[in-house]
Each structure stands twice: as structure tokens, then as C-alpha cells.
Amino acid sequence: MRRPDASFVSYGRLPRENPPLGNVEVAPDLAVEVVSPHDLYSELHTKVREYLAAGVRLVWVIDPQDRSAVTYGPDGAGTFLTEEGLLVGGDVLPGFACRLGDVLPKQA
């Protein structure tokens, strides 16, 4: 069982369309991992592979230190974004688009 830093599950995919108490036993539609200073690339890569294998349709790996992100679709292909790039929801979050820099901590 993995627990991403943030996730989204569409309402219609929840059991009986009610938010469960405790752990959700359905793969999210979107999983977000925020890179911490102690994270290893190999561990993050393993998490992404496991999310996609479990049926997650969109994975965002956000690196606040590098001010970048990589987004992954179901085919496992990654798209690199700088802070000027757009995080888009695709068919998981239709109409959602946000500049990566807008979700990163402000620089001093």
C-alpha cells in the first residue's frame, strides 16, 4: 500500500459514492509525490511504477528544491516541467491547469 503526499479520487469511483473513513482501498486517479531532500530517485521511480501498475491514471512528482516536476500518464512516459510549465489534469481533472511555480513555495 502506498500513500502519496496528495491524491484525487473521482467521486463516482468511491464505494457507494461515500467517502470512506480511514484508508481508501481504491487507487487514486491522481497521485502527487513531493520530493523531500532525503528521497532517492530509485525510490521515487519505484513509487511511480507501482502507482501506474495499480491503475493510477496521472502521477505528478514535484521537486520544490529544483523547482521542477515530472508528470506521468498511464503509458509511463514522463514529461519534465520547469516552474513556468503547466500542471494539467488531462482527462483526470478536465479543465485543470496551473503554472507549476504557483504551487511551489515562494523563493526568498
DRENVOZA-825844 format. One record per atom (N, C-alpha, C): residue number from 0; residue in one letter; atom name; z, y, x. Coordinates in Angstrom, 1 decimal, always signed. Example, Ala and Ser with C-alpha at 12.3 -4.5 7.8 and 13.67 -1.06 7.14 Angstrom:
REM residues 2
<seq 0; type A; atom N; up +7.8; north -5.7; east +13.2> .
<seq 0; type A; atom CA; up +7.8; north -4.5; east +12.3> .
<seq 0; type A; atom C; up +7.8; north -3.3; east +13.2> .
<seq 1; type S; atom N; up +7.1; north -2.2; east +12.8> .
<seq 1; type S; atom CA; up +7.1; north -1.1; east +13.7> .
<seq 1; type S; atom C; up +7.9; north +0.0; east +12.9> .
//
This chain:
REM residues 108
<seq 0; type M; atom N; up +0.0; north -1.2; east +0.8> .
<seq 0; type M; atom CA; up +0.0; north +0.0; east +0.0> .
<seq 0; type M; atom C; up +0.0; north +1.2; east +0.9> .
<seq 1; type R; atom N; up -0.9; north +2.1; east +0.6> .
<seq 1; type R; atom CA; up -1.0; north +3.4; east +1.3> .
<seq 1; type R; atom C; up -0.5; north +4.5; east +0.4> .
<seq 2; type R; atom N; up +0.0; north +5.5; east +1.0> .
<seq 2; type R; atom CA; up +0.4; north +6.7; east +0.2> .
<seq 2; type R; atom C; up -0.2; north +7.9; east +0.9> .
<seq 3; type P; atom N; up -1.3; north +8.5; east +0.4> .
<seq 3; type P; atom CA; up -1.9; north +9.6; east +1.0> .
<seq 3; type P; atom C; up -1.0; north +10.8; east +0.9> .
<seq 4; type D; atom N; up -1.3; north +11.9; east +1.7> .
<seq 4; type D; atom CA; up -0.5; north +13.1; east +1.6> .
<seq 4; type D; atom C; up -0.7; north +13.8; east +0.3> .
<seq 5; type A; atom N; up -1.9; north +13.7; east -0.3> .
<seq 5; type A; atom CA; up -2.2; north +14.2; east -1.7> .
<seq 5; type A; atom C; up -3.2; north +13.3; east -2.2> .
<seq 6; type S; atom N; up -3.3; north +13.2; east -3.6> .
<seq 6; type S; atom CA; up -4.3; north +12.3; east -4.2> .
<seq 6; type S; atom C; up -4.5; north +12.8; east -5.6> .
<seq 7; type F; atom N; up -5.6; north +12.3; east -6.2> .
<seq 7; type F; atom CA; up -6.0; north +12.7; east -7.5> .
<seq 7; type F; atom C; up -6.5; north +11.4; east -8.2> .
<seq 8; type V; atom N; up -6.0; north +11.1; east -9.4> .
<seq 8; type V; atom CA; up -6.4; north +10.0; east -10.2> .
<seq 8; type V; atom C; up -6.8; north +10.6; east -11.6> .
<seq 9; type S; atom N; up -8.1; north +10.4; east -12.0> .
<seq 9; type S; atom CA; up -8.5; north +10.9; east -13.2> .
<seq 9; type S; atom C; up -7.7; north +10.4; east -14.4> .
<seq 10; type Y; atom N; up -7.4; north +11.2; east -15.4> .
<seq 10; type Y; atom CA; up -6.5; north +10.9; east -16.5> .
<seq 10; type Y; atom C; up -7.0; north +9.6; east -17.2> .
<seq 11; type G; atom N; up -8.2; north +9.4; east -17.4> .
<seq 11; type G; atom CA; up -8.7; north +8.2; east -18.1> .
<seq 11; type G; atom C; up -8.5; north +6.9; east -17.4> .
<seq 12; type R; atom N; up -8.2; north +7.0; east -16.1> .
<seq 12; type R; atom CA; up -8.1; north +5.7; east -15.3> .
<seq 12; type R; atom C; up -6.6; north +5.3; east -15.2> .
<seq 13; type L; atom N; up -5.7; north +6.1; east -15.8> .
<seq 13; type L; atom CA; up -4.3; north +5.7; east -15.8> .
<seq 13; type L; atom C; up -4.1; north +4.6; east -16.8> .
<seq 14; type P; atom N; up -3.1; north +3.7; east -16.6> .
<seq 14; type P; atom CA; up -2.8; north +2.7; east -17.6> .
<seq 14; type P; atom C; up -2.4; north +3.4; east -18.9> .
<seq 15; type R; atom N; up -3.0; north +3.0; east -20.0> .
<seq 15; type R; atom CA; up -2.7; north +3.6; east -21.3> .
<seq 15; type R; atom C; up -2.8; north +5.1; east -21.3> .
<seq 16; type E; atom N; up -3.5; north +5.7; east -20.3> .
<seq 16; type E; atom CA; up -3.6; north +7.1; east -20.2> .
<seq 16; type E; atom C; up -2.3; north +7.9; east -20.2> .
<seq 17; type N; atom N; up -1.3; north +7.2; east -19.7> .
<seq 17; type N; atom CA; up +0.0; north +7.8; east -19.5> .
<seq 17; type N; atom C; up +0.4; north +7.8; east -18.0> .
<seq 18; type P; atom N; up +0.9; north +8.9; east -17.5> .
<seq 18; type P; atom CA; up +1.3; north +8.9; east -16.1> .
<seq 18; type P; atom C; up +2.5; north +7.9; east -15.9> .
<seq 19; type P; atom N; up +2.4; north +7.0; east -15.0> .
<seq 19; type P; atom CA; up +3.5; north +6.0; east -14.8> .
<seq 19; type P; atom C; up +4.6; north +6.7; east -14.0> .
<seq 20; type L; atom N; up +5.8; north +6.1; east -14.2> .
<seq 20; type L; atom CA; up +6.9; north +6.5; east -13.3> .
<seq 20; type L; atom C; up +6.9; north +5.7; east -12.1> .
<seq 21; type G; atom N; up +7.2; north +6.3; east -10.9> .
<seq 21; type G; atom CA; up +7.2; north +5.5; east -9.7> .
<seq 21; type G; atom C; up +5.8; north +5.4; east -9.1> .
<seq 22; type N; atom N; up +5.5; north +4.3; east -8.4> .
<seq 22; type N; atom CA; up +4.3; north +4.1; east -7.8> .
<seq 22; type N; atom C; up +3.1; north +3.8; east -8.8> .
<seq 23; type V; atom N; up +2.0; north +4.4; east -8.5> .
<seq 23; type V; atom CA; up +0.8; north +4.2; east -9.3> .
<seq 23; type V; atom C; up +0.1; north +3.0; east -8.6> .
<seq 24; type E; atom N; up -0.3; north +2.0; east -9.5> .
<seq 24; type E; atom CA; up -0.9; north +0.9; east -8.9> .
<seq 24; type E; atom C; up -2.4; north +0.9; east -9.1> .
<seq 25; type V; atom N; up -3.0; north +2.0; east -9.1> .
<seq 25; type V; atom CA; up -4.5; north +2.2; east -9.2> .
<seq 25; type V; atom C; up -4.9; north +3.1; east -8.0> .
<seq 26; type A; atom N; up -6.0; north +2.7; east -7.4> .
<seq 26; type A; atom CA; up -6.5; north +3.5; east -6.3> .
<seq 26; type A; atom C; up -6.9; north +4.9; east -6.8> .
<seq 27; type P; atom N; up -6.5; north +5.9; east -6.0> .
<seq 27; type P; atom CA; up -6.9; north +7.3; east -6.5> .
<seq 27; type P; atom C; up -8.4; north +7.5; east -6.4> .
<seq 28; type D; atom N; up -8.9; north +8.5; east -7.1> .
<seq 28; type D; atom CA; up -10.3; north +8.9; east -7.0> .
<seq 28; type D; atom C; up -10.5; north +9.7; east -5.7> .
<seq 29; type L; atom N; up -9.5; north +10.5; east -5.4> .
<seq 29; type L; atom CA; up -9.5; north +11.3; east -4.1> .
<seq 29; type L; atom C; up -8.2; north +11.0; east -3.4> .
<seq 30; type A; atom N; up -8.3; north +10.8; east -2.1> .
<seq 30; type A; atom CA; up -7.2; north +10.7; east -1.2> .
<seq 30; type A; atom C; up -7.3; north +11.7; east -0.1> .
<seq 31; type V; atom N; up -6.2; north +12.5; east +0.2> .
<seq 31; type V; atom CA; up -6.2; north +13.5; east +1.2> .
<seq 31; type V; atom C; up -5.2; north +13.2; east +2.2> .
<seq 32; type E; atom N; up -5.6; north +13.1; east +3.5> .
<seq 32; type E; atom CA; up -4.7; north +12.9; east +4.6> .
<seq 32; type E; atom C; up -4.7; north +14.2; east +5.4> .
<seq 33; type V; atom N; up -3.5; north +14.7; east +5.7> .
<seq 33; type V; atom CA; up -3.4; north +15.9; east +6.6> .
<seq 33; type V; atom C; up -2.9; north +15.4; east +8.0> .
<seq 34; type V; atom N; up -3.7; north +15.7; east +9.0> .
<seq 34; type V; atom CA; up -3.4; north +15.2; east +10.3> .
<seq 34; type V; atom C; up -2.1; north +15.9; east +10.9> .
<seq 35; type S; atom N; up -1.2; north +15.1; east +11.3> .
<seq 35; type S; atom CA; up +0.0; north +15.6; east +12.0> .
<seq 35; type S; atom C; up -0.1; north +15.4; east +13.5> .
<seq 36; type P; atom N; up +0.6; north +16.2; east +14.3> .
<seq 36; type P; atom CA; up +0.5; north +16.1; east +15.7> .
<seq 36; type P; atom C; up +0.7; north +14.7; east +16.3> .
<seq 37; type H; atom N; up +1.5; north +13.9; east +15.6> .
<seq 37; type H; atom CA; up +1.7; north +12.5; east +16.2> .
<seq 37; type H; atom C; up +0.7; north +11.5; east +15.7> .
<seq 38; type D; atom N; up -0.2; north +11.8; east +14.8> .
<seq 38; type D; atom CA; up -1.2; north +10.9; east +14.2> .
<seq 38; type D; atom C; up -2.2; north +10.5; east +15.3> .
<seq 39; type L; atom N; up -2.5; north +9.2; east +15.3> .
<seq 39; type L; atom CA; up -3.5; north +8.7; east +16.2> .
<seq 39; type L; atom C; up -4.9; north +8.6; east +15.4> .
<seq 40; type Y; atom N; up -6.0; north +8.9; east +16.1> .
<seq 40; type Y; atom CA; up -7.3; north +8.8; east +15.5> .
<seq 40; type Y; atom C; up -7.5; north +7.4; east +14.9> .
<seq 41; type S; atom N; up -7.1; north +6.4; east +15.7> .
<seq 41; type S; atom CA; up -7.4; north +5.0; east +15.2> .
<seq 41; type S; atom C; up -6.6; north +4.7; east +13.9> .
<seq 42; type E; atom N; up -5.4; north +5.2; east +13.8> .
<seq 42; type E; atom CA; up -4.6; north +5.0; east +12.6> .
<seq 42; type E; atom C; up -5.3; north +5.7; east +11.4> .
<seq 43; type L; atom N; up -5.7; north +7.0; east +11.6> .
<seq 43; type L; atom CA; up -6.4; north +7.7; east +10.5> .
<seq 43; type L; atom C; up -7.7; north +7.0; east +10.1> .
<seq 44; type H; atom N; up -8.4; north +6.5; east +11.1> .
<seq 44; type H; atom CA; up -9.7; north +5.8; east +10.8> .
<seq 44; type H; atom C; up -9.4; north +4.5; east +10.0> .
<seq 45; type T; atom N; up -8.3; north +3.8; east +10.3> .
<seq 45; type T; atom CA; up -7.9; north +2.6; east +9.6> .
<seq 45; type T; atom C; up -7.5; north +3.0; east +8.1> .
<seq 46; type K; atom N; up -6.8; north +4.1; east +7.9> .
<seq 46; type K; atom CA; up -6.4; north +4.5; east +6.6> .
<seq 46; type K; atom C; up -7.7; north +4.8; east +5.8> .
<seq 47; type V; atom N; up -8.6; north +5.5; east +6.4> .
<seq 47; type V; atom CA; up -9.8; north +5.9; east +5.6> .
<seq 47; type V; atom C; up -10.6; north +4.6; east +5.2> .
<seq 48; type R; atom N; up -10.7; north +3.7; east +6.1> .
<seq 48; type R; atom CA; up -11.4; north +2.4; east +5.8> .
<seq 48; type R; atom C; up -10.7; north +1.7; east +4.7> .
<seq 49; type E; atom N; up -9.3; north +1.7; east +4.7> .
<seq 49; type E; atom CA; up -8.6; north +1.0; east +3.7> .
<seq 49; type E; atom C; up -8.7; north +1.7; east +2.3> .
<seq 50; type Y; atom N; up -8.7; north +3.0; east +2.3> .
<seq 50; type Y; atom CA; up -8.8; north +3.7; east +1.1> .
<seq 50; type Y; atom C; up -10.2; north +3.4; east +0.5> .
<seq 51; type L; atom N; up -11.2; north +3.5; east +1.3> .
<seq 51; type L; atom CA; up -12.6; north +3.2; east +0.7> .
<seq 51; type L; atom C; up -12.7; north +1.8; east +0.3> .
<seq 52; type A; atom N; up -12.2; north +0.8; east +1.0> .
<seq 52; type A; atom CA; up -12.2; north -0.6; east +0.6> .
<seq 52; type A; atom C; up -11.4; north -0.8; east -0.7> .
<seq 53; type A; atom N; up -10.4; north +0.0; east -1.0> .
<seq 53; type A; atom CA; up -9.6; north -0.1; east -2.2> .
<seq 53; type A; atom C; up -10.3; north +0.5; east -3.4> .
<seq 54; type G; atom N; up -11.4; north +1.3; east -3.2> .
<seq 54; type G; atom CA; up -12.1; north +1.9; east -4.3> .
<seq 54; type G; atom C; up -12.0; north +3.4; east -4.4> .
<seq 55; type V; atom N; up -11.3; north +4.0; east -3.4> .
<seq 55; type V; atom CA; up -11.2; north +5.5; east -3.4> .
<seq 55; type V; atom C; up -12.6; north +6.0; east -3.2> .
<seq 56; type R; atom N; up -13.0; north +7.0; east -4.0> .
<seq 56; type R; atom CA; up -14.4; north +7.5; east -4.0> .
<seq 56; type R; atom C; up -14.6; north +8.6; east -3.1> .
<seq 57; type L; atom N; up -13.5; north +9.3; east -2.7> .
<seq 57; type L; atom CA; up -13.6; north +10.5; east -1.9> .
<seq 57; type L; atom C; up -12.4; north +10.6; east -1.0> .
<seq 58; type V; atom N; up -12.5; north +10.8; east +0.3> .
<seq 58; type V; atom CA; up -11.4; north +10.9; east +1.2> .
<seq 58; type V; atom C; up -11.6; north +12.2; east +2.0> .
<seq 59; type W; atom N; up -10.6; north +13.0; east +2.0> .
<seq 59; type W; atom CA; up -10.6; north +14.2; east +2.9> .
<seq 59; type W; atom C; up -9.5; north +14.0; east +4.0> .
<seq 60; type V; atom N; up -9.9; north +14.2; east +5.2> .
<seq 60; type V; atom CA; up -9.0; north +14.2; east +6.3> .
<seq 60; type V; atom C; up -9.0; north +15.6; east +6.9> .
<seq 61; type I; atom N; up -7.9; north +16.3; east +6.7> .
<seq 61; type I; atom CA; up -7.8; north +17.7; east +7.1> .
<seq 61; type I; atom C; up -6.9; north +17.9; east +8.3> .
<seq 62; type D; atom N; up -7.4; north +18.6; east +9.3> .
<seq 62; type D; atom CA; up -6.7; north +18.8; east +10.6> .
<seq 62; type D; atom C; up -6.4; north +20.3; east +10.7> .
<seq 63; type P; atom N; up -5.1; north +20.6; east +10.3> .
<seq 63; type P; atom CA; up -4.7; north +22.1; east +10.3> .
<seq 63; type P; atom C; up -4.8; north +22.7; east +11.8> .
<seq 64; type Q; atom N; up -4.4; north +21.8; east +12.8> .
<seq 64; type Q; atom CA; up -4.3; north +22.3; east +14.1> .
<seq 64; type Q; atom C; up -5.7; north +22.7; east +14.6> .
<seq 65; type D; atom N; up -6.7; north +21.8; east +14.4> .
<seq 65; type D; atom CA; up -8.1; north +22.1; east +14.8> .
<seq 65; type D; atom C; up -8.9; north +22.9; east +13.8> .
<seq 66; type R; atom N; up -8.2; north +23.2; east +12.6> .
<seq 66; type R; atom CA; up -8.9; north +23.9; east +11.5> .
<seq 66; type R; atom C; up -10.2; north +23.3; east +11.1> .
<seq 67; type S; atom N; up -10.2; north +22.0; east +10.9> .
<seq 67; type S; atom CA; up -11.4; north +21.3; east +10.6> .
<seq 67; type S; atom C; up -11.0; north +20.2; east +9.6> .
<seq 68; type A; atom N; up -12.0; north +19.5; east +9.1> .
<seq 68; type A; atom CA; up -11.8; north +18.4; east +8.2> .
<seq 68; type A; atom C; up -13.0; north +17.5; east +8.3> .
<seq 69; type V; atom N; up -12.8; north +16.3; east +7.9> .
<seq 69; type V; atom CA; up -13.9; north +15.3; east +7.7> .
<seq 69; type V; atom C; up -13.8; north +14.7; east +6.3> .
<seq 70; type T; atom N; up -14.9; north +14.8; east +5.5> .
<seq 70; type T; atom CA; up -14.9; north +14.2; east +4.2> .
<seq 70; type T; atom C; up -15.7; north +12.9; east +4.2> .
<seq 71; type Y; atom N; up -15.2; north +11.9; east +3.5> .
<seq 71; type Y; atom CA; up -15.9; north +10.6; east +3.4> .
<seq 71; type Y; atom C; up -16.2; north +10.2; east +2.0> .
<seq 72; type G; atom N; up -17.4; north +9.8; east +1.7> .
<seq 72; type G; atom CA; up -17.8; north +9.2; east +0.4> .
<seq 72; type G; atom C; up -17.7; north +7.7; east +0.5> .
<seq 73; type P; atom N; up -18.0; north +7.1; east -0.6> .
<seq 73; type P; atom CA; up -17.9; north +5.6; east -0.7> .
<seq 73; type P; atom C; up -18.7; north +4.8; east +0.3> .
<seq 74; type D; atom N; up -19.7; north +5.4; east +0.9> .
<seq 74; type D; atom CA; up -20.5; north +4.7; east +1.9> .
<seq 74; type D; atom C; up -19.9; north +4.8; east +3.3> .
<seq 75; type G; atom N; up -18.8; north +5.5; east +3.4> .
<seq 75; type G; atom CA; up -18.0; north +5.6; east +4.7> .
<seq 75; type G; atom C; up -18.6; north +6.7; east +5.6> .
<seq 76; type A; atom N; up -19.7; north +7.3; east +5.3> .
<seq 76; type A; atom CA; up -20.3; north +8.3; east +6.1> .
<seq 76; type A; atom C; up -19.4; north +9.6; east +6.1> .
<seq 77; type G; atom N; up -19.1; north +10.1; east +7.3> .
<seq 77; type G; atom CA; up -18.2; north +11.3; east +7.3> .
<seq 77; type G; atom C; up -19.0; north +12.5; east +7.5> .
<seq 78; type T; atom N; up -18.5; north +13.6; east +6.9> .
<seq 78; type T; atom CA; up -19.2; north +14.9; east +7.1> .
<seq 78; type T; atom C; up -18.1; north +15.9; east +7.7> .
<seq 79; type F; atom N; up -18.4; north +16.4; east +8.8> .
<seq 79; type F; atom CA; up -17.5; north +17.3; east +9.5> .
<seq 79; type F; atom C; up -17.6; north +18.7; east +9.0> .
<seq 80; type L; atom N; up -16.4; north +19.4; east +8.7> .
<seq 80; type L; atom CA; up -16.4; north +20.7; east +8.2> .
<seq 80; type L; atom C; up -15.5; north +21.6; east +9.2> .
<seq 81; type T; atom N; up -16.0; north +22.8; east +9.4> .
<seq 81; type T; atom CA; up -15.2; north +23.8; east +10.1> .
<seq 81; type T; atom C; up -14.5; north +24.6; east +9.0> .
<seq 82; type E; atom N; up -13.6; north +25.5; east +9.4> .
<seq 82; type E; atom CA; up -12.8; north +26.2; east +8.3> .
<seq 82; type E; atom C; up -13.7; north +27.1; east +7.4> .
<seq 83; type E; atom N; up -15.0; north +27.3; east +7.8> .
<seq 83; type E; atom CA; up -15.9; north +28.1; east +6.9> .
<seq 83; type E; atom C; up -16.6; north +27.1; east +5.9> .
<seq 84; type G; atom N; up -16.5; north +25.8; east +6.2> .
<seq 84; type G; atom CA; up -17.2; north +24.9; east +5.3> .
<seq 84; type G; atom C; up -16.5; north +24.7; east +4.0> .
<seq 85; type L; atom N; up -17.2; north +24.1; east +3.0> .
<seq 85; type L; atom CA; up -16.6; north +23.9; east +1.7> .
<seq 85; type L; atom C; up -16.2; north +22.5; east +1.5> .
<seq 86; type L; atom N; up -14.9; north +22.3; east +1.0> .
<seq 86; type L; atom CA; up -14.5; north +21.1; east +0.4> .
<seq 86; type L; atom C; up -15.0; north +21.0; east -1.0> .
<seq 87; type V; atom N; up -15.8; north +20.0; east -1.3> .
<seq 87; type V; atom CA; up -16.4; north +19.9; east -2.6> .
<seq 87; type V; atom C; up -15.9; north +18.6; east -3.2> .
<seq 88; type G; atom N; up -15.8; north +18.6; east -4.6> .
<seq 88; type G; atom CA; up -15.3; north +17.5; east -5.3> .
<seq 88; type G; atom C; up -16.4; north +16.5; east -5.7> .
<seq 89; type G; atom N; up -17.6; north +16.9; east -5.6> .
<seq 89; type G; atom CA; up -18.7; north +16.0; east -6.0> .
<seq 89; type G; atom C; up -18.5; north +15.4; east -7.4> .
<seq 90; type D; atom N; up -18.8; north +14.1; east -7.6> .
<seq 90; type D; atom CA; up -18.6; north +13.6; east -8.9> .
<seq 90; type D; atom C; up -17.2; north +13.2; east -9.2> .
<seq 91; type V; atom N; up -16.3; north +13.3; east -8.2> .
<seq 91; type V; atom CA; up -14.9; north +13.0; east -8.4> .
<seq 91; type V; atom C; up -14.2; north +14.2; east -9.1> .
<seq 92; type L; atom N; up -14.5; north +15.4; east -8.6> .
<seq 92; type L; atom CA; up -14.0; north +16.6; east -9.2> .
<seq 92; type L; atom C; up -15.1; north +17.6; east -9.4> .
<seq 93; type P; atom N; up -15.9; north +17.3; east -10.5> .
<seq 93; type P; atom CA; up -17.1; north +18.1; east -10.7> .
<seq 93; type P; atom C; up -16.8; north +19.6; east -10.8> .
<seq 94; type G; atom N; up -17.6; north +20.4; east -10.1> .
<seq 94; type G; atom CA; up -17.4; north +21.8; east -10.1> .
<seq 94; type G; atom C; up -16.4; north +22.4; east -9.1> .
<seq 95; type F; atom N; up -15.6; north +21.5; east -8.4> .
<seq 95; type F; atom CA; up -14.7; north +22.0; east -7.5> .
<seq 95; type F; atom C; up -15.3; north +22.3; east -6.2> .
<seq 96; type A; atom N; up -15.1; north +23.4; east -5.6> .
<seq 96; type A; atom CA; up -15.5; north +23.8; east -4.3> .
<seq 96; type A; atom C; up -14.5; north +24.8; east -3.7> .
<seq 97; type C; atom N; up -14.0; north +24.6; east -2.5> .
<seq 97; type C; atom CA; up -13.1; north +25.5; east -1.9> .
<seq 97; type C; atom C; up -13.3; north +25.6; east -0.4> .
<seq 98; type R; atom N; up -13.3; north +26.8; east +0.1> .
<seq 98; type R; atom CA; up -13.5; north +27.0; east +1.5> .
<seq 98; type R; atom C; up -12.3; north +26.4; east +2.2> .
<seq 99; type L; atom N; up -12.6; north +25.5; east +3.2> .
<seq 99; type L; atom CA; up -11.5; north +24.9; east +3.9> .
<seq 99; type L; atom C; up -10.5; north +25.8; east +4.5> .
<seq 100; type G; atom N; up -10.9; north +26.9; east +5.0> .
<seq 100; type G; atom CA; up -10.0; north +27.9; east +5.6> .
<seq 100; type G; atom C; up -9.0; north +28.5; east +4.6> .
<seq 101; type D; atom N; up -9.4; north +28.4; east +3.3> .
<seq 101; type D; atom CA; up -8.5; north +28.9; east +2.2> .
<seq 101; type D; atom C; up -7.3; north +28.0; east +2.0> .
<seq 102; type V; atom N; up -7.4; north +26.7; east +2.4> .
<seq 102; type V; atom CA; up -6.3; north +25.8; east +2.2> .
<seq 102; type V; atom C; up -5.5; north +25.5; east +3.5> .
<seq 103; type L; atom N; up -5.9; north +26.1; east +4.6> .
<seq 103; type L; atom CA; up -5.2; north +25.9; east +5.8> .
<seq 103; type L; atom C; up -4.2; north +27.0; east +6.0> .
<seq 104; type P; atom N; up -3.1; north +26.7; east +6.8> .
<seq 104; type P; atom CA; up -2.1; north +27.8; east +7.0> .
<seq 104; type P; atom C; up -2.7; north +29.0; east +7.7> .
<seq 105; type K; atom N; up -2.2; north +30.1; east +7.3> .
<seq 105; type K; atom CA; up -2.7; north +31.4; east +7.9> .
<seq 105; type K; atom C; up -2.5; north +31.4; east +9.4> .
<seq 106; type Q; atom N; up -3.4; north +31.9; east +10.2> .
<seq 106; type Q; atom CA; up -3.2; north +32.0; east +11.7> .
<seq 106; type Q; atom C; up -2.4; north +33.2; east +12.0> .
<seq 107; type A; atom N; up -1.5; north +33.0; east +13.0> .
<seq 107; type A; atom CA; up -0.7; north +34.2; east +13.4> .
<seq 107; type A; atom C; up -1.5; north +35.2; east +14.2> .
//
